[in-house]
Structure formats: structure tokens, C-alpha cells
Amino acid sequence: MSSRPRALGPLVALFTAGYLAPYLLPTVVGRLSAGLGLTPAQAGLVGSVLLLASASAGFTLASRVERIGPRRAARFGLGAMILGYGSAALTASVPLVVGGAVVGGFGSGTALAVAAAGIAAQRDPHRASTLGLLTVSATAGALYLTLPHLGGGHGLPFASIAVAAALVWPLTGALGSGAGHGPVPTPSRGEGTPLPHRRSGLVLAAAILCWSMAQNALWGVSGRIGLTQAGLSEVTVGAVFAVALGAGLAGVTAAGALGSRLGRAAPIGAGTAIIAVCVLVSSGAESLPAFAAGEILWNVFYPVVLSYLLGLAASLDPRGRWAVLVGSASSLGVACGPVTGSLLSEQAGYPGMGVVLCALLLLAAAPMTAVALHTSGRPLVPGSIRRRGGAPAAVLAGTTGSTPGLVPQMGAPEQEIAEIPVPARRRADRRAFGLARPSDRG
């Protein structure tokens, strides 16, 4: 029990380092286009290759983190980030930049895989995911405010990610062979343990791939929308992104305070619908107020919904395999985002791209909400209290006074019921049992 609070810090730091590249994607793509003379589609393709390498690392390590050891895997990932992003920052050769981005992206995915597996083993994975999103949003917001004042060129964003990986390296000493993940029940640690909730996990992975692709298609070209369509300067666009990520901090804080009071289905479904509207506003923005409103509101709800999705994935398997696989599917969608956004914007313009992405988000919201309703994250309703608690629980739930702690509250996650087989060696004699009556001692 005491090891989990100590291990949470390194896991959050790993999460921050691994997620920093996707958060800095607009400035990475924009500076690749401006600094290396690439077309928008080519720069978006480089960003997609980086994130595709990150996703491939997650799929490769989904069930191998425990076998390799979290400390060894984390140090390998951080070392690849330092080597890859550092080399990409120091060269102007396009092939070498792409190669460095691939190596660094694989390192980012490795760090995320270790962090996701560890966060899934925490008692409250939603709280741990929320803390990680808070940290990465604050770090990315600070970089968006700082980088425009340090000069141009493609090297600064890559160098900042490499420096972040170097700063996290000393914290990996707290990640031993399984120490960073907290105790997990012995039966779930077996190598041959099948994945639970296969159908729900696969549906969630496929839906979050589309969900991430739609949003990162816009995120990858948001910088160009602000610069070209809205006519803003790079400093102004960076300030808008910083304020948006700061607003995201408030959203994640609210999600952490709200917890499971509303379950997971309502925040995921309603939050995605609001995000779809924000995508329409941002893609059609032609002025600073419209651009800022779309980006800020979007970034308020994006990390909120993402924290519930990560918590939902973590609840499907205490070993963290679904957390890693769903996170890798999200990274795959992120990887497809920049090139998708570039191609859609070139073919249909930014407003037309926004309509397509809005429709895709609304389509993805339905299966994600369905998974949240039909897994352990489903909120309890009066009918389910009656079915699970019987008449006494229904009566207590309907009273005006406070209910005992044993009665499930509205919005609380369902508790899974474990069946315990009891072998019947001999038939019990019914005459040995009688009715329970109050003793008469009066």
C-alpha cells in the first residue's frame, strides 16, 4: 500500500515525457514546414511517422512491460527519446530528421507503455491519469509560451522533448521489477492470463483510434489555421495555445474533483459532442476571437474526456494490458491525424475539413459511450440498486436520510461479483436448520 503513492510520481513523469510530442505537434509540424522547406502535407507526414513509431512501441510492449521490467523499459524509452529527438534537433538533413523522429517516437511510446501499465495498477487509475494530463498540459503550455521567444527553426521543439526525457531519467530509479506498479493479485499476473472484456476492449480501441485521429487532424493544422486563415502571428498563436492548455488544466482539475459521480458514459458522450462543436468553430475561424474561443473550449473538454477514456481502459484489466493497447490505438489515431488534416484541408479547405471531423467524432462517441455503460464503469441507477441490493437496499436508497456505506450511491462504479464454487460433499439435513426468532427473555 505504501509503495503506490511513492511510485505515482515517476509514473506521472514518464507519462508527461511520453505525451509531450503529441501535445507539441502543431509547433513541430509548423516549424518543419517553415524551417526545412517542406510542404504542409510533407511536414504532416513527418509528424505522422513520429507518432506511428510511438504507437508501434505501445502495441509491441503491451504485455511485455512486466517481463522486461519497468525500470529497464523506461530507461530504454527515455534513452531513445534523448538520442532520437536530440539528433533531429541538431541536423538540417531531412532524412536524418525523419530518422531521429522515428527513434524518438518509439522512445515516447515505450515511456507511455510503462506509465500506462503502472497507472492501471493504481487504486484510482482515473485520478492518476488526471494527474498525468495536468502535468503534461502545464509543461506543454509553458513551452508554447517560451519557444516563440527563443528563435525559429525546427530544432527547438525536438530539443525541448529531449531535455524533458533527460530530466525524467533520474526518477526511474524508483521503478524496480514490478515496484512501480504496485501489488497486483497473483492470479492476474500469470503470463497466460487471457485478456478480460475482449469485446469491450476492442470496440473501445477502435473508437478511440477514430476519436484521436479526428481531433489531431485539426490539432496538426491548427497552427496553420491561425497563421493563414485567421491572419495571426506566431507569437499570438502560441499564446492562444498556451491559454488553451491552461484552460485544459482547469478542465482536468474539474474532472478529478468530479470523479465517478456521473459515471463515465455521460462525460465521454456529452464531452465528445461538445468537442465536435468546438472543432467546427476552430476550423472555420477567420479572426482571433473565433480562433481563440474554439481552441480554448476544445482544450477544456479534450483532456477531460481523455482522462475518463484512459480510466475506462485501465478498469478493463488490472494488469494494464488494455490501458496500453487502448493508449496505443489512441497514438495510432494521433499518428494518422496530421496527414489526414493536411489532406482534408488541401482538398476541402479548413471549414470543409471541420465538417468531416465533426461527423467522425459524433460517430465515435456512440460506441465509446456504450462501452462505458456496459463495463465496470457503468453508473448505477435505481433499477440496478433494486436488482443487486434487493428490497432492503431499494427502501434505503429511497429514503431522504443518508444511506449506509454498504448501499451503492448514484454514479458509483459497479462492483464486480466473483463467484466462489463451494463443493457439496454431502447433502445437508434440513432438520438441522430452523427459523431465526428473537429470543424471549422477558
Stockholm file with secondary structure:
# STOCKHOLM 1.0

chainA/1-442         MSSRPRALGPLVALFTAGYLAPYLLPTVVGRLSAGLGLTPAQAGLVGSVLLLASASAGFTLASRVERIGPRRAARFGLGAMILGYGSAALTASVPLVVGGAVVGGFGSGTALAVAAAGIAAQRDPHRASTLGLLTVSATAGALYLTLPHLGGGHGLPFASIAVAAALVWPLTGALGSGAGHGPVPTPSRGEGTPLPHRRSGLVLAAAILCWSMAQNALWGVSGRIGLTQAGLSEVTVGAVFAVALGAGLAGVTAAGALGSRLGRAAPIGAGTAIIAVCVLVSSGAESLPAFAAGEILWNVFYPVVLSYLLGLAASLDPRGRWAVLVGSASSLGVACGPVTGSLLSEQAGYPGMGVVLCALLLLAAAPMTAVALHTSGRPLVPGSIRRRGGAPAAVLAGTTGSTPGLVPQMGAPEQEIAEIPVPARRRADRRAFGLARPSDRG
#=GR chainA/1-442 SS CTHHHHHHHHHHHHHHHHHHHHHTHHHHHHHHHHHHCCCHHHHHHHHHHHHHHHHHHHHHHTTTHHHHCHHHHHHHHHHHHHHHHHHHHHCCCHHHHHHHHHHHHHHHHHHHHHHHHHHHTSSCHHHHHHHHHHHHHHHHHHHHHHGGGSCCSSHHHHHHHHHHHHHHGGGGGGCCTTGGGCCCCGGGGCTTCCCSSHHHHHHHHHHHHHHHHHHHHHHHHHHHIIIIISCCCHHHHHHHHHHHHHHHHHHHHHHHHHTTTTTTHHHHHHHHHHHHHHHHHHHTCCSHHHHHHHHHHHHHHHHHHHHHHHHHHHHTCTTSHHHHHHHHHHHHHHHHHHHHHHHHHHHHHHHHHHHHHHHHHHHHHHHHHHHHHSSTTCBCCHHHHHHHHHHHHHHHHHSSSCCCTTSCCTTCBCCCCCCCCCCCCSCCCGGGCCCCCCCCCC
#=GC SS_cons         CTHHHHHHHHHHHHHHHHHHHHHTHHHHHHHHHHHHCCCHHHHHHHHHHHHHHHHHHHHHHTTTHHHHCHHHHHHHHHHHHHHHHHHHHHCCCHHHHHHHHHHHHHHHHHHHHHHHHHHHTSSCHHHHHHHHHHHHHHHHHHHHHHGGGSCCSSHHHHHHHHHHHHHHGGGGGGCCTTGGGCCCCGGGGCTTCCCSSHHHHHHHHHHHHHHHHHHHHHHHHHHHIIIIISCCCHHHHHHHHHHHHHHHHHHHHHHHHHTTTTTTHHHHHHHHHHHHHHHHHHHTCCSHHHHHHHHHHHHHHHHHHHHHHHHHHHHTCTTSHHHHHHHHHHHHHHHHHHHHHHHHHHHHHHHHHHHHHHHHHHHHHHHHHHHHHSSTTCBCCHHHHHHHHHHHHHHHHHSSSCCCTTSCCTTCBCCCCCCCCCCCCSCCCGGGCCCCCCCCCC
//
